[in-house]
């Protein structure tokens, strides 16, 4: 690969962010409340992290557990608050009751993200039809990444899907980078890298003490070393 693989680490606060950068993370995903699988952090947290590190960060836009968008006016206000706090990249993903992409919600939020890059998150792993979702979002301004495990159950179950989608890179709906996360382990990396996948997302794997503990510089550094071809 001509460029090193991207390592994205979940950060809940400034301590996490500083440790992740020190360990070699390229980018942060900023969230709060992992008991709800990650919700939008406060604008104050975003501003503090932005001031503390100089790597890229993407802010989660998710107001409640699940993949329903909820109040679109509130979401739009949150986007503006996050942008005022220094956020320039985002993470989002909304499904309707039938498991299809909620285009109305996505388009409303993306309308607030002019000039911003964003990730469609693991809602794709809960979609009724992944291929249809990708094709419906094809050409959406700013969409450059899908965060996915290939399955709602995690990378162990989703690996065949990830490899299939990687092989379709460049086709309509498949131009975006695959960012693998969700039960990702170090032993998955050789197969994923060999398939041309070059972006990886870790949360619990960066926290030896669990979600109640902070990001570990050493844990992040281990992932960085493996991705860079070390041991």
C-alpha positions in Angstrom: 0.0 0.0 0.0 1.3 3.4 -0.9 -0.1 5.0 2.3 -0.3 3.6 5.8 -3.6 2.0 7.0 -5.9 4.3 8.9 -6.5 3.5 12.6 -9.5 5.2 14.1 -10.1 5.0 17.9 -13.2 5.8 19.9 -12.6 8.7 22.3 -15.0 9.6 25.1 -13.0 12.5 26.4 -9.7 14.4 26.3 -7.7 11.7 28.1 -8.8 9.1 25.6 -8.0 11.5 22.7 -4.5 12.3 23.9 -3.7 8.7 24.6 -5.0 7.6 21.2 -2.9 10.1 19.4 0.2 9.2 21.4 -0.3 5.6 20.4 -0.5 6.3 16.8 -4.1 6.7 15.9 -4.9 8.7 12.7 -8.4 9.7 13.6 -10.8 9.7 16.5 -14.5 8.9 16.7 -16.0 11.1 19.4 -19.0 9.7 21.3 -20.6 9.5 24.7 -22.6 6.8 26.5 -21.3 3.5 25.2 -24.0 1.7 27.1 -26.2 3.0 24.2 -23.6 2.1 21.6 -22.4 5.7 21.3 -24.3 8.9 21.2 -23.5 12.5 20.4 -21.0 14.0 22.8 -21.4 17.5 24.2 -20.2 20.5 22.3 -17.9 21.3 25.2 -16.2 17.8 24.9 -15.8 18.3 21.2 -14.2 21.7 21.7 -11.8 20.4 24.4 -10.7 17.4 22.3 -10.2 19.6 19.3 -8.0 21.9 21.3 -6.0 18.9 22.8 -5.1 16.9 19.7 -4.2 17.7 16.1 -5.4 14.5 14.4 -8.7 14.2 12.5 -11.9 13.6 14.5 -15.3 12.6 13.5 -18.3 13.4 15.8 -21.2 10.9 16.2 -24.6 12.3 15.3 -26.9 10.0 17.2 -29.4 11.3 19.8 -30.8 8.0 21.2 -30.1 4.3 21.1 -31.1 2.5 17.9 -31.0 3.7 14.3 -34.1 6.0 14.1 -33.2 9.6 13.4 -35.7 11.1 15.9 -36.2 14.8 15.9 -34.7 16.2 12.7 -34.9 19.8 13.8 -32.9 18.9 16.9 -30.4 16.9 14.8 -29.9 20.0 12.6 -29.3 22.2 15.7 -26.8 19.7 17.1 -24.9 19.7 13.8 -24.6 23.5 14.0 -23.5 23.3 17.6 -20.8 20.8 16.7 -19.5 22.8 13.8 -19.3 25.9 16.1 -17.3 23.7 18.5 -14.8 23.0 15.8 -16.1 19.7 14.3 -15.5 19.3 10.6 -16.1 15.5 10.1 -19.0 13.4 11.3 -20.5 9.9 11.7 -24.2 9.2 11.1 -26.6 6.5 9.9 -30.4 6.3 10.0 -32.8 3.5 9.1 -36.6 3.4 8.8 -38.8 0.9 10.5 -38.4 -1.5 7.7 -34.6 -1.5 7.8 -34.1 0.7 4.8 -32.1 3.8 4.8 -34.0 6.8 6.0 -33.2 9.1 3.1 -35.2 12.0 4.4 -33.2 12.1 7.7 -29.8 11.6 5.9 -30.5 14.3 3.4 -31.7 16.7 6.1 -28.5 16.2 8.1 -26.2 16.2 5.1 -27.8 19.5 4.2 -26.2 20.9 7.4 -22.8 19.3 6.6 -21.8 21.3 3.5 -18.1 20.9 3.0 -17.8 18.1 5.7 -16.7 14.5 5.2 -18.7 11.8 7.0 -19.0 8.1 7.7 -22.2 6.1 7.4 -21.9 3.9 10.5 -22.8 0.4 11.5 -26.5 1.0 10.8 -25.5 -0.6 7.5 -25.0 -3.9 9.4 -28.6 -3.8 10.5 -30.0 -2.8 7.1 -32.5 -5.1 5.3 -30.5 -4.8 2.1 -26.9 -3.5 2.3 -26.4 -3.3 -1.5 -29.6 -1.3 -1.9 -28.6 1.1 0.9 -25.2 1.7 -0.7 -26.8 2.4 -4.0 -29.4 4.8 -2.5 -26.6 6.8 -0.9 -24.4 6.8 -4.0 -23.3 10.3 -4.7 -24.4 11.7 -1.3 -22.2 14.8 -0.7 -19.4 14.2 1.7 -19.9 10.5 2.2 -16.5 8.9 2.0 -16.6 5.9 4.5 -18.7 3.0 5.7 -18.0 1.8 9.2 -19.0 -1.9 9.1 -18.3 -5.3 10.6 -20.1 -6.9 7.6 -22.7 -8.2 10.0 -24.6 -7.0 13.0 -23.0 -9.9 15.0 -19.4 -8.6 14.3 -16.4 -9.2 12.1 -16.2 -13.0 12.8 -19.6 -13.4 11.1 -19.2 -10.5 8.7 -15.8 -11.3 7.2 -17.1 -12.9 4.0 -19.3 -9.9 3.3 -16.4 -7.5 4.0 -14.2 -9.4 1.5 -17.0 -9.4 -1.1 -17.6 -5.7 -0.7 -13.9 -4.9 -0.9 -13.7 -6.8 -4.2 -16.4 -4.5 -5.6 -14.5 -1.3 -4.8 -15.1 1.3 -7.4 -18.5 0.1 -8.5 -21.5 2.4 -8.1 -22.2 2.5 -4.3 -18.8 1.0 -3.5 -16.5 3.9 -4.0 -16.3 4.7 -0.3 -13.6 3.4 2.0 -14.5 0.4 4.1 -13.7 1.1 7.8 -13.8 -2.2 9.6 -15.0 -2.1 13.2 -17.2 -4.2 15.5 -15.6 -7.1 17.2 -12.4 -6.5 15.3 -9.3 -8.3 16.5 -5.6 -8.2 15.6 -5.9 -11.7 14.0 -8.4 -10.4 11.5 -6.0 -7.9 10.1 -3.9 -10.1 7.7 -7.0 -11.3 5.8 -8.5 -7.8 5.6 -5.3 -6.1 4.6 -4.7 -8.7 1.9 -8.1 -7.9 0.5 -7.1 -4.2 0.1 -9.0 -3.0 3.1 -7.0 -0.2 4.7 -9.0 1.4 7.5 -9.7 0.0 11.0 -11.8 1.2 14.0 -11.3 0.1 17.6 -13.1 0.9 20.8 -12.9 -1.7 23.5 -9.7 -3.1 22.0 -7.9 0.1 23.0 -9.1 -0.2 26.6 -7.6 -3.1 28.5 -9.6 -2.2 31.6 -12.9 -2.1 29.7 -15.1 0.8 28.9 -14.8 2.1 32.5 -11.0 2.5 31.9 -9.2 4.9 29.6 -7.6 4.4 26.2 -4.2 2.8 26.6 -1.3 4.2 24.6 0.3 0.8 24.6 -2.8 -0.9 23.2 -3.2 1.6 20.4 0.5 1.4 19.7 0.3 -2.4 19.3 -2.4 -2.0 16.6 -0.3 0.7 14.9 2.7 -1.6 14.9 0.8 -4.5 13.4 -0.8 -2.3 10.7 2.6 -0.8 9.9 4.1 -4.3 9.5 5.7 -4.6 12.9 5.2 -7.3 15.5 
